[in-house]
Amino acid sequence: MPPVVKIDSDLLPKFFPRVLRIELSQFPQQLFRALIPRHGNRHVNLDDLIAAYKLDRLLELDMVPPTVEVRYNGELASLQLWVHDTKMLKEVNEKKLRAPDPEKWNYQLHRTYLFDDLVANIDENQGNLLFDPQWNFIKIDHSRAFTNTLVQPFEIGKRLNQIDRPFFDRIKALDKATVRREIGDLLETGALDALFLRRDALVKAFEKLAAQKGANQVFVP
């Protein structure tokens, strides 16, 4: 990793992984978020953070910032592009802020929910969803995703009732060989098979919902 020229102290309490905001000499004035698991912390998987970015890129979601693995002071860490001037969902809710374009908000929110269902993100919370000044959604911290569970955090027909057709079609068209090539070496045993079992269940649930409510009510442009 290039030399660090600026570093902020830990951004989270000690029982969380170390999260540092750093600046690298090779990229002046651009901040990065470094996440370093603490010894004994079994709830952080750096590979999942990188896999989430690669799958985001494959699906053209464009919500997960670029993320790579690096070594920092002899320890493995993930390095993720820091997005400036963001608000957490927690702050948005506490201050009762409202996006100026509700349609764009819902469009992005539904994509977020479906992505979390696909990757089995069991730690989605109000601190992991950020918004830039243009109200674009930014997803961080997928360190507890790609689990083997088949449970949908945002169940189709209850918490998620609509999705845009292009994103749905990309998920439906996911090819196992392609996904294995992109992220297979980052996933634990059985995680890839579980991902495609979830994918098949999500597609089936949405198509069943469309048959009940009408395709135009479920799949939007």
C-alpha positions in Angstrom: 0.0 0.0 0.0 1.3 3.5 -0.7 2.6 5.5 2.3 -0.1 6.9 4.5 0.2 10.7 4.9 -2.9 11.4 7.0 -4.8 9.3 9.4 -7.8 9.8 11.8 -8.1 7.8 14.9 -10.6 4.9 15.2 -14.1 6.0 14.2 -15.8 3.2 16.1 -15.7 1.8 19.7 -13.2 -0.8 20.6 -15.6 -3.8 20.3 -16.1 -3.0 16.6 -13.4 -3.5 14.0 -10.9 -0.7 13.6 -12.2 1.8 11.0 -9.7 4.5 10.0 -10.0 7.4 7.6 -6.8 7.8 5.8 -5.1 9.7 2.9 -2.5 8.1 0.7 0.5 9.8 -0.8 -0.4 8.4 -4.2 -3.9 9.9 -4.1 -3.6 13.4 -2.4 -6.8 14.9 -1.1 -8.7 11.7 -1.6 -9.7 9.9 1.6 -10.2 6.2 2.0 -11.9 4.1 4.7 -9.7 1.3 6.1 -11.4 -1.5 8.0 -9.1 -3.7 10.1 -10.6 -6.6 12.1 -9.5 -6.7 15.8 -8.0 -9.9 17.1 -10.7 -12.3 18.1 -13.5 -10.5 16.1 -15.2 -13.2 14.2 -17.9 -11.0 12.8 -15.9 -9.3 10.1 -14.9 -10.9 6.8 -12.8 -8.7 4.6 -13.4 -10.9 1.6 -17.2 -10.2 1.8 -16.5 -6.5 1.6 -14.6 -7.0 -1.7 -17.1 -9.5 -3.0 -19.9 -7.0 -2.5 -18.1 -4.4 -4.5 -17.4 -6.8 -7.3 -21.0 -8.1 -7.4 -22.3 -4.5 -7.4 -20.1 -3.8 -10.4 -21.3 -7.0 -12.2 -24.9 -6.0 -11.6 -24.3 -2.3 -12.5 -25.8 -1.2 -9.1 -23.2 1.5 -8.6 -23.8 1.9 -4.8 -20.9 0.1 -3.2 -17.7 2.2 -3.3 -14.5 0.6 -4.9 -13.0 -1.8 -2.3 -9.7 -3.7 -2.3 -7.6 -5.7 0.1 -4.4 -4.2 1.4 -1.9 -4.8 4.2 -1.6 -1.9 6.8 1.1 -2.1 9.4 1.4 -5.8 8.8 -2.4 -6.5 9.2 -4.8 -7.3 6.4 -7.4 -4.6 5.9 -10.0 -3.5 3.3 -9.5 -0.2 1.7 -12.6 1.6 0.4 -13.1 4.9 -1.3 -14.4 7.5 1.1 -17.4 9.4 -0.2 -17.5 13.0 1.0 -20.4 14.9 2.4 -22.7 12.0 3.2 -25.5 11.5 5.6 -26.4 8.3 7.3 -29.9 6.9 7.2 -30.0 7.3 10.9 -29.4 11.1 10.6 -31.9 11.3 7.8 -34.6 9.7 9.9 -33.7 11.6 13.1 -33.9 15.0 11.3 -36.9 13.9 9.3 -35.2 14.8 6.1 -36.9 14.1 2.8 -35.3 13.5 -0.6 -36.6 16.0 -3.2 -37.4 13.2 -5.7 -39.5 10.4 -4.0 -39.6 8.4 -7.2 -35.8 8.3 -7.4 -35.6 7.5 -3.7 -37.9 4.5 -4.0 -36.1 3.3 -7.1 -32.8 3.2 -5.3 -34.3 1.8 -2.0 -35.9 -1.1 -3.8 -32.6 -1.9 -5.5 -30.9 -1.8 -2.1 -33.4 -4.2 -0.6 -33.1 -6.6 -3.5 -29.3 -6.6 -3.4 -29.3 -7.2 0.4 -31.7 -10.1 -0.2 -29.4 -11.5 -2.8 -26.2 -11.4 -0.8 -27.9 -12.3 2.5 -26.7 -9.1 4.3 -27.6 -9.9 7.9 -26.2 -6.7 9.3 -28.0 -4.0 7.3 -28.5 -1.0 9.6 -29.0 2.7 9.6 -25.3 3.3 9.7 -24.5 1.3 6.6 -26.6 3.3 4.2 -25.4 6.7 3.2 -26.6 9.5 1.0 -24.5 12.0 -0.9 -25.7 15.6 -1.5 -27.6 14.5 -4.7 -29.4 11.8 -2.6 -27.6 8.9 -4.3 -27.6 5.8 -2.2 -24.1 4.5 -1.0 -23.8 1.1 0.6 -21.0 0.3 3.0 -20.0 -2.5 5.3 -21.0 -5.9 3.8 -18.7 -7.7 6.3 -21.5 -10.0 7.4 -23.0 -10.7 3.9 -22.8 -13.8 1.7 -24.0 -16.1 4.5 -25.6 -19.4 3.8 -29.1 -18.3 5.0 -32.0 -18.5 2.6 -34.0 -16.0 4.6 -34.9 -12.7 2.8 -34.2 -9.6 5.1 -36.7 -7.7 2.9 -39.3 -10.2 2.0 -40.9 -10.0 -1.4 -44.6 -9.1 -1.2 -44.2 -7.6 2.3 -41.3 -5.2 2.6 -40.4 -5.2 -1.1 -43.2 -5.0 -3.6 -41.6 -3.3 -6.6 -38.4 -3.3 -8.6 -37.2 -1.8 -11.8 -37.2 -4.2 -14.7 -33.6 -3.6 -15.9 -32.1 -4.5 -12.4 -34.4 -7.5 -12.0 -33.4 -8.8 -15.4 -29.7 -8.5 -14.6 -30.2 -10.5 -11.4 -32.3 -13.1 -13.2 -29.6 -13.4 -15.9 -26.8 -13.9 -13.4 -24.6 -16.7 -14.6 -23.0 -19.0 -12.0 -19.8 -19.4 -13.9 -19.4 -15.6 -14.3 -20.1 -15.0 -10.6 -17.7 -17.8 -9.6 -15.0 -16.2 -11.7 -15.6 -12.8 -10.2 -16.0 -13.6 -6.5 -15.8 -17.4 -6.1 -12.4 -17.3 -4.4 -13.7 -14.7 -1.9 -16.6 -16.7 -0.6 -16.8 -19.4 2.0 -17.7 -23.0 1.2 -21.4 -23.2 0.1 -21.9 -19.4 -0.1 -22.0 -19.4 -3.9 -24.6 -22.1 -4.1 -26.6 -20.3 -1.4 -26.5 -17.1 -3.4 -28.0 -18.8 -6.4 -30.7 -20.5 -4.3 -31.6 -17.1 -3.0 -31.5 -15.6 -6.5 -33.9 -18.3 -7.8 -36.3 -17.8 -4.9 -36.2 -14.0 -5.4 -37.0 -14.3 -9.1 -39.8 -16.8 -8.4 -41.3 -14.6 -5.7 -41.3 -11.5 -7.9 -42.8 -13.3 -10.9 -45.5 -14.7 -8.6 -46.2 -11.2 -7.2 -46.4 -9.9 -10.8 -48.9 -12.6 -11.7 -51.1 -11.6 -8.7 -50.9 -7.8 -9.0 -50.0 -7.3 -12.6 -46.6 -6.9 -14.1 -46.9 -3.1 -14.6 -47.5 -2.7 -10.8 -44.4 -4.8 -9.9 -41.9 -4.1 -12.6 -41.2 -0.5 -13.3 -39.1 1.0 -16.1 
